[in-house]
Amino acid sequence: MTILRTRTPTGARSWPVLLVEGPEKCGRTRACAALAASPRVGRTLWLDLGHGTADEYATVPGARYEILVHDGSYAEIFRQISAARDAAAQAIADGEPPTVLIVNSMTSLWDWIRTWAQHRVHASLENRRRLQSDPFAEVSLGDSGWNEANARHARVMRLLLTYPGIVVMTARGKWITPASKDGVPDGPPFYKVDAHKSVCADASCWIRLDREAPPLIVGARAPQLDLGGEPLALDKDWSLDWLLFDLLGLDSTQTQTRPLVLARTERTPQQIAAEAVTADLERLGELLGEVRDLGYDDVAVPNERRKTESLTEMITRLGHARRPDAPATPQHHNRLKALWRSTGDFSDDAARAAFVREITGRNITSAAALTNAEADRVIERLTAYLQQSTPSQAVPDRESHTTTPEPDYAGASE
């Protein structure tokens, strides 16, 4: 029966991930630069994607930030965000004020990811052939292309959601009028954030700016701020510093990195079988449970003897062989042989029998009488003895791929 696993909630808040969106020239970027001037934040790192304006906003009074340098590739952008996360974690460990990461903008990031995915689709063998015969042929992303783009965006978002500091994402927002294929309006206008569809849901606080209307908190994941499902209008003199530390009550001593549990990829039967070959008895029990949970009970796999065997039978057989009272394995005997030869101090069977008797507490006249547990103890003592007696001498490898005949007594020489 599966053991119920629970824990008591801590009440600690996760570090905020803010989304500041709105139409062009509404003040998103300036609000970010003003936050960098706050004495309540520490180091501010600015990731400029597709804007090229990060240098200009350093003239905002008091703004102090560093621009993350990248070459526009997905890999380099991902590495820079990872490095920023490491720097933020170190700042918290050193007792410094929280680090701020500004991503300007998520609109550009999603545009770039879609472009990268489009290039990959164009590079496929089938599409290269199509484009060779018709350079203007329409090539769509398809399911695989969109899945790749979504996966890349999700990797970046996981970094941002687990950032040990303050994250501020910007994005463009706009009103869209739906239209038919002929361009005729087809329905009422609606507002859309021009970024990946998950950004608004992932943000812990969603702020909308507008040139003609007051700023709004569209939504917030904050137990202390009950919006009742309605947007909250902000004063004209609002700031991200005020919103974070006064309205939301951010306190770095009471804040934790988000305990985000990610989906784990299921292992294949072959991967489980490979681990079972070297797993101890306790781990074999866990592997057997994993096999049953995944429905692999009757799946046939190649075992350690290169024969086909059901995964359940293989793990069960290995478990019986590794019980403490089961006979020692050929690997045990090969290891013992190597250790006896290396010590050179146990030249006859009597000396070895006395050594084994001292460890196991019983007289053993044949190597076949050793159990797994006893062989492990003898090997451990012999290894320690060898290291103490000849510290400069290399201890024989634990694993031996050569099967030797079973000795007359506990690994005696042939």
N, C-alpha and C positions, 0 to 999 in steps of 0.2 A: 504494500500500500504506500502511495506517495505521501511523504511528510508535508504537512501544511507549513509553509514558510511565510512569516509576516514580520513586520517591524513597526515600531511606533513612530509616527511622523514627528519631525523635529521642529516644525514651525519656521525653520530658516527660509529666507527668501533666496531666490536665484538671482544672479546678476542680470540686470535689465538689458534687453535687446530692443531698442527703439526704432520705429519706422517713421521717418519724417518725409511726407510726400505732398505733392501739390503741383499745379501747373508751372510752366516755365516762369522764371523771374519772380517767384513768390517769397524768396528769402530762406530757402532750405539750407543752402551752403553757408550763408552768413550765420545762421543759428548754430551750425556746427562749429564754426570758427570762434563764436562767442563762448561756447562751452569750453574750448581750449584755453580761454583766459581765466577760467574759474580757479580760485585758490583751493577749492575742495576736490579737484582732480589732480592726478599726477601726470605722468608722461602721456602725451596724446600722439597717436600714430594715424596718419591719413593715407588711405588707399584711394588714389585717384584713378578712376576707370572711365576713359572716354570723354573726360571734360577738359583736362589740362589747365584747371584754374586753381590748383592747390597753392601755387606760389603767390597768387594775387591776394588771397585772403589772409596771408600773414600780416597784412597791414591793418586788420581789424584790431582796435586797441586791446593790448594785453594778450593777444593770441600767441600761443607758444605750442608748436606741434612739429613733428617730423614727418616727412613724406616717404612712404614706402616705395622703394625703387623696384620696378619690374620691367620685363620686356614685352608684355602683352600676351604671353602664352599662358594657357591654363595652368600648366605645371608650375610656372614661376609665381603666379598669383597665389596658388594654393600653398606653395612653400612660404611665401611672405606672410600669409595669414597665420600659418602654423608657427612661424618664428615669432610673430607678434603675440600669439597666445602664450608661448613659452616665456616671453619677456614679461607679460602681465602676471603670470603665475609667480615668477621670481619676485616681482615688486610686492605682491601680497605677502609672500613669505618673509620679505625683508621689512614688513610693517609700513610700507609706503602707501600714499593715497592711491585709489584705484586708477588703473590705466584706462584710457579711452581709445577705442578703435573706430574710426570713421570710414565708412565704405560709401564712396560717392562715385557711381551710384549703382544700385541693384538693377536699374533699367539697363545700363550698359552691360553689366555682367551677364544678364539673360540674353541680350542681343548677341554678345560675343559667343556665349555657349551655343546658341542656335547656329551661329555662323560656323563654329568649329564642327558641329554635328553635320551641317550641310556639306562641308568639305570632305568629311569622312564618307558620306553617302556618295558623293560625286566620284570618290576614288575607288569605289567598288568595281570589280571586273565587269560586271554586267552593265553598270552605268557608264563606264569608260567606253565600252563598245557602242552604247546608244549615242553618246555624245560625239563619238568619232564620226558616225554616219550622219548625225544631226546635231550640230553644236548648240542649237537653240531648243533642243528637246527639254520638256519640263521634267524635272527630277524632284520628287517629293521626299520628305524625310522618312515617311513610313513609320510603322510601329517601332522597329529597331532603332531608327534614328532618334525618335522622340524619347524612347526609353533611355538611350545613351545620354541625351541632353538633360533629362530629368535627374538621372543618376549623378551627373557631374554637379548640377546645382545642389542636390541634396548633400553631397560631400562638403561643399563650401558651407552650407547652412549648419551642418553638424559642428563645424569648427566655430561658427559664430555663436551657436546656442550654448556651447560649452566654454566660451571665452571667460576667463576669470577676471572680469572687469566690465566696463560699460561699452556696449556696442551701439553705434548710431548708424543706421542704414538710411540712405536717401533714395527716392524714386520719383519719377514723374507721374502725375495723375492728370486725367483728362476726361472730358465729356465726349461720349460717342453716340452718334445717331445711327441706329441700325438701318440698313438699306438693302434692297433686293439686288439681284444680279444686274439689273438695269440701272442701278444707282438711285432708285426711287426710295425715299424714306419709308421705313417699314417698322414702325413702333416708336415709343417714346425714347428720348435720350437717356442714357445711363452713364454713371461715373465708373471709371476703371483705373486701377493702379497699373501703370505700365511696367510690370515686372513679372517674375514667375508667380503662378497662382497661389503658391504656398506662403509667400512672404508676409502677407497681412496676418495670416493665422499664426505664423511662427513668431511674429513680433510680440513682445510682452506689453508694449504700449504703442498705439498707432495714432500718430498726430498728423492732421491735415492742415496745410496752410493754403491761403487763397489771397489773391491781390485785392479782392473786393469784399471779403467776408472775414469775420474774426477767426482766429485759429481754433481748431477743435481737437479734443481727444475723442477720436472715433470709437475707440475701445481700449480697454486695459485689463491685463491679467494681474490684478492687485487686490487681495482680500480687504485691504484697508480703504480701498476706493470703490464704493458701490455706485456705479453709474446707472444702475437700473435699466440697462439696455439702451440708454439714450446717450447721444454725444454730449460732451461737456465743453461749453464755450470758454475760452481763455481770454484774459485781458490782453490788450495790445502790447503791454510791456512784459509779457511772459518771456521766459527763457528756458532753455534745456536745463541749466543749472538749478533754477527754481523748481522746475517740474520734478527733477530727479531727487533732489535732497530735501525739499520742503513739502511738495505735494505728495510724492510717493514715499518720502521718508527713508531714502536709501542710507543704510548704515553698513559700512564695509565690515564691521566686526560681527554683524549678524547676517551676513550674506554668504552664500555658498555657490560653488560651481554647480550648475544644474546637473543633478544625478540622472542623466539621460541613458536609459537602457536601450541599446540598439538591437534590431533583429539580427539573429545569428543565422548564417547559412547552414543548412543541414549538411552533415557529412555523408559521404558515400559509404556503402558497405565495405568497399575496398580500403578506405581510409581507416575505418573502425578496426578492420581485421589487421591492418598493419600495426596499429597501436597495441592491439591485444597481444601480439607476439612478445613484447617486452614489458607489458603491464604487470604490476604486482596484483596480489589477490584482491585487495580492496578496490583497486581501479577496475579489475575485471568485472566485479559486481556492478560497478557504475556503468560500464560499457554494455553489460547485458541489459540493464534497464533502458539505456539509450536505444539499443536495438529493438526492444519491444515497443518503446514509445514511437519509433519511426516506422514500425511495421516491417522490419527487416528479418523477422524470425526465420523464415524459410529461404532467404536469399542465399544462393550458393556462391562461395568465394574461394579463390586459391588460398590454402593455408600455408603454414610455415614449411610444410613438407612438399609444397607444390602440387598438392592433391586437392580436388574439389570437395568442399565440405560446407554444410549449412553454417551460417554465421553463429547461430545459437549453439549448435553442437561444438563448434570450434572453441568458443569462449568458455563453455561449460567444461570441456575437456581440459583446457589450459588451467581453469580454476581448480579442478581436482588435482592436477599435477603440481600446483603451487601451494597447496595447503601445507601448513607447517609440518604435519606428520606424514606427508607424502614422501616417497623415496627421492633422494637427491637426483638432480637432472644430470645429463651428460655435460652440460656447461659447468655445473659445479665440479664434477670430477676433473675436467680439463683444467679448470682454474687451480684446483688443489695440486695437480701434478706440477704445474708451472711454479707454484709457490714453494713446494717441497724442494724442487731442484734449485731454486734461487737462494734459499736460505743456506743450504749446505751443512746445517747443524743437526739434521735429523737423518743420519746415514743408514739407520736400520729400522726395521718394523717396530721393535720394542720402544725406541725413543719416540717414534711417531704415535704409537698406541698410547703411551703415557701422556703425551701432549693432548691428544684427542680426549682421553679419559678425564683429564683435568677440566676440559671445557664442557663436555657433554654430561659428565657424571656417570657414565656407564662404559663397560667394556665393549669395544666394537672390533670384531675380528675381520670384517669385510667391508669394503667401500659400499657395497650394496645395502648395508644396514644403516647407513647414514640417512637421516631425513633432511628435507629442505632446510628446516630451521637450524638443525645441527651443522649442516654444511656451511650455511651462512655465517654462523658464529665462528667456526674454525677458520674460514677464509678471512673474516674480520681480524681475528687474533694473529694469524700468520702475516697478514699485510702489515699490521702494526709492528710486529716483531721484526719484519724485514726492514721497515723504514727506520726503526730505532737502531738496529744492528749495523746497517749499511746505508746511511742517509744519502750517499751519493749514487747508490745503485738504483736503476729504474725498476719500478714495480711492474711485474708482468701485466699485460692488458687483461681487462675483466672478461672480454669476450674472446673466445677462441673458435675459429671456423673449422678447425680440424677435429674430427671425432676420433678419439683414441680408445683402445680396448680398456675395459674396466679393470682396474688393478685388483690385486688380491686383498690389499688392506688400505682403506682410506687414502687412496692416492699414492700408494707406494710405487717405487720405481719398478720398471719392467725387468 
